[in-house]
Amino acid sequence: MAKIKKATKQEIEEIKALFLEHYPDSVTELQYRNLYELLVSVMLSAQCTDKRVNIITPALFNAYPDPVSLANADLDDVKAFIKTCSFFNNKAKNLIKMAQSVVENYGGEIPLEQKELVKLAGVGQKTANVVMIEYAGANLMAVDTHVFRVAHRLGLSDAKTAVQCEDELTKKFKTDLHRLHQAMVLFGRYRCKAVKPDCDDCFMQAHCKTTQTFKV
């Protein structure tokens, strides 16, 4: 497979401007009412669609409206609420452990700091960054499967891992990272899809390094 050509500094600036122009007010599609609900939703969304998470969470949050109630929840009951979510067994365990840690170490309040969030069970760097991006507008980049795919197709990264890709995008974009993250998620989810991407009339067509791959 031919190596994808890297985007130039000028192209990076043009790509950045286009994303900000086409997705000026992009936000997560997860439905939440507070920081606790956002964190739980982001944890559930790992390798699961936002649509599926939004179907699951109303009943879950009705049963466990805060970290204290979730910390005292029965594992099998939590599993029952999220059983249609991928990896629900591990996610149920992590949700309860996360809530217990929040109660024991943070007075029942979700910490709004990246370095504290990653200390919680089931919360990795990507999850912490997504929460900080969405809730605090933090200048951070988070790389999910959509961002990873888009970054490679546009020549923004050739990293092998999400963390490496995050580092590359952070260094190249520098500012407006929270908006760019959301823009790349939506672009990858609805246009630059993994299978049968919608390349016709794409506003990024001039910058796509893999366009030929998708032409029949």
KEKE-3310 file (N, C-alpha, C; in steps of 0.2 Angstrom, whole numbers, plus 5000, padded with zeros to 4 digits):
npx = (5004:5003:5012:5003:5003:5009:5001:5004:5010:5003:4992:4987:4982:4972:4964:4960:4953:4942:4936:4932:4923:4913:4908:4904:4898:4899:4895:4894:4884:4879:4867:4864:4863:4871:4887:4890:4881:4886:4899:4897:4889:4899:4908:4901:4900:4911:4917:4904:4888:4883:4870:4864:4868:4861:4848:4849:4853:4842:4834:4844:4849:4838:4836:4849:4853:4864:4882:4882:4871:4874:4886:4882:4875:4868:4877:4872:4860:4864:4870:4859:4852:4861:4863:4862:4872:4889:4901:4896:4897:4910:4909:4899:4904:4915:4908:4902:4913:4919:4910:4911:4924:4923:4914:4921:4934:4932:4921:4909:4907:4910:4927:4933:4945:4958:4969:4964:4952:4957:4961:4950:4941:4939:4941:4950:4963:4957:4943:4943:4947:4937:4926:4931:4933:4919:4912:4920:4925:4938:4955:4959:4963:4954:4955:4945:4938:4933:4940:4953:4953:4949:4960:4970:4966:4967:4980:4985:4990:5000:5001:5002:4994:4980:4983:4996:4992:4983:4993:5000:4990:4987:4998:4999:4987:4985:4977:4959:4955:4945:4934:4938:4940:4926:4921:4928:4924:4910:4911:4918:4909:4897:4900:4914:4915:4919:4916:4911:4912:4906:4910:4907:4906:4912:4918:4931:4938:4949:4959:4960:4969:4967:4958:4957:4956:4942:4935:4925)
npy = (4994:5011:5024:5037:5054:5067:5081:5098:5113:5124:5117:5112:5123:5127:5116:5116:5128:5126:5115:5122:5132:5124:5117:5126:5127:5114:5101:5087:5073:5066:5064:5074:5081:5086:5086:5073:5065:5067:5061:5048:5044:5046:5036:5025:5026:5021:5012:5010:5017:5034:5036:5024:5024:5035:5030:5021:5028:5037:5029:5023:5034:5038:5029:5029:5044:5051:5051:5045:5036:5028:5022:5014:5004:4989:4977:4968:4974:4986:4981:4976:4987:4992:4983:4982:4988:4989:4978:4978:4971:4974:4988:4991:4987:4996:5008:5008:5007:5019:5028:5025:5029:5042:5046:5043:5049:5062:5069:5066:5073:5075:5076:5090:5090:5085:5077:5072:5065:5054:5046:5039:5023:5015:5027:5033:5042:5047:5047:5056:5068:5070:5073:5085:5093:5094:5099:5109:5116:5114:5116:5104:5089:5074:5058:5047:5033:5039:5052:5047:5041:5051:5060:5052:5051:5063:5066:5072:5064:5050:5041:5027:5024:5030:5039:5044:5050:5059:5068:5072:5079:5089:5097:5101:5108:5117:5128:5130:5117:5110:5112:5108:5094:5090:5093:5085:5073:5073:5075:5063:5053:5056:5059:5056:5042:5025:5015:5016:5031:5047:5055:5064:5080:5084:5095:5094:5088:5093:5092:5079:5064:5051:5050:5043:5030:5028:5029:5021)
npz = (5000:4995:5003:5012:5007:5017:5024:5020:5028:5024:5019:5031:5038:5029:5030:5043:5044:5035:5042:5054:5048:5042:5052:5064:5076:5083:5093:5105:5101:5111:5124:5138:5155:5165:5172:5178:5171:5158:5159:5161:5150:5140:5144:5141:5127:5121:5108:5104:5097:5098:5097:5101:5115:5119:5119:5129:5141:5147:5156:5164:5171:5177:5187:5193:5198:5202:5207:5220:5221:5210:5215:5225:5218:5212:5204:5194:5191:5185:5174:5168:5163:5154:5144:5131:5126:5119:5126:5139:5151:5157:5156:5165:5177:5178:5178:5191:5199:5196:5201:5214:5217:5215:5225:5236:5235:5230:5236:5230:5219:5202:5196:5187:5179:5169:5173:5185:5181:5173:5183:5187:5187:5171:5164:5152:5143:5131:5134:5145:5139:5130:5139:5145:5134:5129:5140:5146:5136:5134:5127:5120:5111:5106:5101:5092:5083:5071:5070:5069:5057:5048:5050:5045:5031:5027:5027:5039:5049:5052:5061:5072:5083:5093:5103:5099:5087:5092:5098:5087:5080:5089:5090:5077:5074:5085:5091:5095:5097:5103:5096:5083:5086:5088:5075:5067:5071:5068:5054:5050:5054:5047:5033:5029:5029:5036:5027:5011:5009:5007:4995:4984:4980:4991:5004:5008:4997:4989:4998:5001:5003:4999:4989:4977:4981:4983:4972:4960)
capx = (5000:5007:5012:4999:5007:5008:4998:5009:5008:4997:4986:4984:4979:4966:4959:4958:4948:4937:4932:4928:4918:4907:4905:4905:4895:4898:4895:4893:4877:4877:4862:4866:4860:4876:4894:4890:4878:4891:4905:4894:4888:4905:4911:4897:4900:4917:4915:4896:4886:4880:4862:4863:4869:4855:4843:4850:4854:4837:4832:4849:4850:4832:4838:4855:4854:4870:4887:4881:4866:4877:4891:4878:4871:4869:4881:4868:4855:4867:4871:4852:4851:4865:4865:4862:4878:4894:4905:4892:4899:4915:4907:4895:4909:4919:4904:4901:4920:4920:4906:4913:4930:4920:4911:4927:4939:4930:4915:4903:4907:4915:4932:4933:4952:4960:4973:4960:4947:4960:4962:4944:4940:4936:4942:4956:4964:4952:4937:4944:4948:4930:4923:4934:4931:4912:4909:4923:4928:4946:4959:4962:4961:4953:4955:4941:4939:4932:4945:4959:4952:4949:4967:4975:4964:4968:4987:4987:4994:5002:5002:4999:4989:4976:4987:5001:4988:4981:4999:5001:4984:4987:5004:4998:4981:4987:4971:4952:4956:4939:4929:4940:4938:4919:4920:4931:4919:4904:4913:4919:4903:4892:4903:4920:4913:4924:4914:4907:4912:4902:4916:4905:4905:4915:4922:4938:4940:4955:4964:4960:4975:4965:4952:4957:4954:4935:4932:4923)
capy = (5000:5017:5029:5043:5060:5072:5088:5104:5118:5128:5113:5111:5129:5127:5111:5119:5134:5123:5112:5128:5135:5120:5115:5132:5126:5107:5098:5080:5071:5063:5069:5074:5086:5088:5083:5066:5061:5067:5056:5041:5043:5045:5030:5020:5027:5018:5006:5010:5023:5039:5034:5018:5027:5040:5026:5017:5032:5039:5024:5022:5040:5039:5024:5032:5051:5054:5046:5041:5031:5023:5019:5009:5000:4982:4976:4965:4979:4991:4977:4975:4994:4994:4976:4982:4992:4984:4977:4980:4968:4978:4995:4991:4986:5002:5013:5007:5008:5026:5032:5024:5033:5049:5047:5042:5054:5069:5071:5065:5078:5073:5081:5093:5091:5079:5072:5068:5061:5048:5041:5035:5017:5015:5033:5034:5049:5050:5049:5062:5073:5072:5076:5091:5097:5096:5102:5115:5119:5114:5116:5097:5084:5067:5054:5041:5030:5044:5057:5044:5039:5057:5062:5049:5052:5070:5067:5075:5060:5043:5038:5020:5024:5036:5044:5047:5054:5065:5072:5075:5084:5095:5101:5104:5113:5121:5131:5128:5110:5107:5113:5104:5087:5089:5094:5079:5067:5073:5074:5056:5050:5057:5060:5053:5036:5020:5011:5020:5038:5052:5059:5068:5087:5085:5101:5092:5084:5095:5090:5071:5060:5045:5050:5038:5024:5027:5029:5015)
capz = (5000:4995:5009:5010:5007:5022:5022:5021:5033:5021:5019:5038:5040:5025:5032:5049:5042:5032:5047:5058:5044:5041:5059:5068:5083:5083:5100:5105:5100:5117:5128:5145:5158:5170:5171:5179:5165:5152:5160:5161:5143:5136:5145:5137:5120:5118:5103:5104:5094:5102:5096:5106:5121:5120:5120:5136:5147:5151:5161:5169:5175:5182:5192:5197:5196:5204:5209:5226:5219:5206:5219:5229:5214:5211:5197:5189:5189:5180:5168:5164:5160:5148:5141:5123:5124:5118:5132:5145:5157:5159:5157:5171:5183:5178:5181:5198:5202:5195:5205:5221:5218:5215:5232:5241:5234:5227:5239:5226:5213:5196:5195:5180:5178:5165:5177:5190:5178:5171:5189:5188:5183:5165:5161:5149:5141:5126:5138:5149:5135:5127:5144:5146:5127:5129:5146:5148:5130:5134:5121:5119:5105:5107:5094:5092:5076:5066:5070:5067:5050:5044:5051:5040:5025:5025:5028:5045:5053:5050:5068:5072:5089:5094:5107:5094:5082:5096:5099:5080:5078:5094:5088:5070:5074:5091:5094:5093:5097:5105:5090:5078:5088:5086:5068:5064:5073:5063:5047:5049:5055:5042:5026:5027:5033:5035:5021:5006:5011:5002:4992:4979:4982:4998:5004:5009:4992:4987:5003:5003:5000:4997:4985:4972:4984:4984:4965:4957)
cpx = (5004:5006:5008:5004:5005:5005:5004:5006:5002:4991:4983:4980:4972:4961:4956:4952:4942:4932:4928:4923:4912:4904:4907:4903:4894:4899:4893:4885:4875:4872:4863:4863:4866:4882:4894:4887:4883:4896:4902:4892:4894:4909:4907:4898:4906:4915:4907:4894:4883:4872:4860:4863:4863:4849:4843:4850:4848:4835:4837:4850:4844:4833:4844:4856:4860:4876:4886:4876:4870:4883:4888:4874:4873:4872:4876:4862:4858:4868:4864:4850:4855:4867:4865:4868:4884:4899:4902:4894:4905:4913:4903:4899:4913:4914:4903:4908:4921:4917:4908:4919:4928:4918:4917:4932:4938:4923:4909:4902:4912:4920:4932:4941:4954:4964:4969:4955:4950:4962:4956:4944:4936:4937:4949:4957:4959:4945:4937:4944:4941:4926:4925:4932:4924:4910:4913:4926:4935:4949:4963:4959:4959:4952:4951:4942:4938:4937:4951:4958:4952:4956:4971:4973:4966:4976:4989:4991:4995:5003:4999:4994:4986:4980:4992:4997:4985:4987:5000:4996:4985:4993:5003:4992:4982:4981:4964:4951:4949:4934:4931:4939:4931:4918:4922:4927:4913:4906:4915:4913:4898:4894:4909:4920:4919:4922:4909:4906:4909:4907:4913:4903:4907:4919:4929:4941:4947:4961:4965:4966:4973:4959:4951:4955:4946:4931:4931:4925)
cpy = (5006:5021:5035:5049:5065:5078:5093:5108:5122:5124:5112:5117:5129:5122:5113:5124:5131:5119:5117:5131:5131:5117:5120:5131:5119:5105:5091:5079:5067:5067:5068:5080:5089:5084:5075:5062:5061:5062:5049:5039:5042:5039:5024:5020:5024:5012:5005:5017:5027:5038:5029:5020:5031:5036:5023:5022:5035:5035:5023:5028:5041:5034:5026:5039:5054:5049:5042:5035:5025:5019:5013:5004:4993:4980:4973:4969:4984:4987:4977:4982:4995:4988:4977:4987:4987:4984:4979:4977:4972:4985:4995:4991:4993:5008:5013:5009:5016:5030:5031:5028:5040:5051:5047:5047:5061:5071:5071:5069:5075:5078:5084:5095:5084:5074:5069:5063:5054:5043:5037:5029:5018:5022:5034:5041:5052:5052:5055:5068:5075:5075:5084:5096:5099:5100:5109:5119:5119:5113:5109:5094:5077:5064:5048:5038:5035:5049:5053:5043:5046:5060:5059:5050:5059:5072:5071:5071:5053:5039:5031:5019:5030:5041:5047:5052:5060:5070:5076:5081:5090:5099:5104:5110:5119:5124:5128:5120:5107:5107:5108:5096:5086:5089:5087:5073:5067:5072:5066:5051:5050:5057:5056:5046:5030:5016:5016:5028:5042:5057:5065:5075:5088:5091:5100:5089:5086:5093:5082:5068:5053:5044:5045:5031:5022:5027:5023:5015)
cpz = (5000:5001:5007:5011:5013:5020:5024:5026:5031:5021:5026:5040:5036:5028:5039:5048:5039:5037:5052:5054:5043:5047:5064:5075:5085:5091:5099:5104:5106:5121:5135:5148:5163:5168:5172:5173:5159:5153:5159:5153:5138:5137:5141:5130:5117:5114:5103:5101:5099:5102:5101:5113:5123:5122:5127:5142:5151:5157:5167:5173:5179:5188:5196:5195:5198:5206:5215:5225:5215:5210:5223:5225:5214:5204:5192:5187:5184:5174:5164:5161:5154:5144:5133:5121:5123:5124:5138:5151:5161:5161:5164:5178:5184:5180:5188:5202:5202:5200:5213:5222:5219:5222:5237:5241:5232:5230:5235:5220:5208:5196:5188:5179:5174:5169:5183:5187:5176:5177:5190:5184:5176:5161:5158:5146:5136:5130:5142:5145:5132:5132:5145:5140:5128:5134:5148:5142:5130:5128:5121:5113:5108:5101:5095:5085:5071:5065:5067:5060:5046:5044:5046:5033:5022:5025:5034:5050:5050:5056:5068:5078:5089:5098:5103:5089:5086:5097:5092:5079:5083:5092:5081:5070:5080:5094:5091:5093:5098:5099:5084:5079:5086:5079:5065:5065:5068:5056:5045:5050:5050:5034:5025:5031:5031:5028:5017:5008:5005:5000:4987:4983:4989:4999:5006:5003:4989:4992:5004:4999:4997:4993:4980:4974:4983:4977:4962:4949)
residu = (MET:ALA:LYS:ILE:LYS:LYS:ALA:THR:LYS:GLN:GLU:ILE:GLU:GLU:ILE:LYS:ALA:LEU:PHE:LEU:GLU:HIS:TYR:PRO:ASP:SER:VAL:THR:GLU:LEU:GLN:TYR:ARG:ASN:LEU:TYR:GLU:LEU:LEU:VAL:SER:VAL:MET:LEU:SER:ALA:GLN:CYS:THR:ASP:LYS:ARG:VAL:ASN:ILE:ILE:THR:PRO:ALA:LEU:PHE:ASN:ALA:TYR:PRO:ASP:PRO:VAL:SER:LEU:ALA:ASN:ALA:ASP:LEU:ASP:ASP:VAL:LYS:ALA:PHE:ILE:LYS:THR:CYS:SER:PHE:PHE:ASN:ASN:LYS:ALA:LYS:ASN:LEU:ILE:LYS:MET:ALA:GLN:SER:VAL:VAL:GLU:ASN:TYR:GLY:GLY:GLU:ILE:PRO:LEU:GLU:GLN:LYS:GLU:LEU:VAL:LYS:LEU:ALA:GLY:VAL:GLY:GLN:LYS:THR:ALA:ASN:VAL:VAL:MET:ILE:GLU:TYR:ALA:GLY:ALA:ASN:LEU:MET:ALA:VAL:ASP:THR:HIS:VAL:PHE:ARG:VAL:ALA:HIS:ARG:LEU:GLY:LEU:SER:ASP:ALA:LYS:THR:ALA:VAL:GLN:CYS:GLU:ASP:GLU:LEU:THR:LYS:LYS:PHE:LYS:THR:ASP:LEU:HIS:ARG:LEU:HIS:GLN:ALA:MET:VAL:LEU:PHE:GLY:ARG:TYR:ARG:CYS:LYS:ALA:VAL:LYS:PRO:ASP:CYS:ASP:ASP:CYS:PHE:MET:GLN:ALA:HIS:CYS:LYS:THR:THR:GLN:THR:PHE:LYS:VAL)
# end
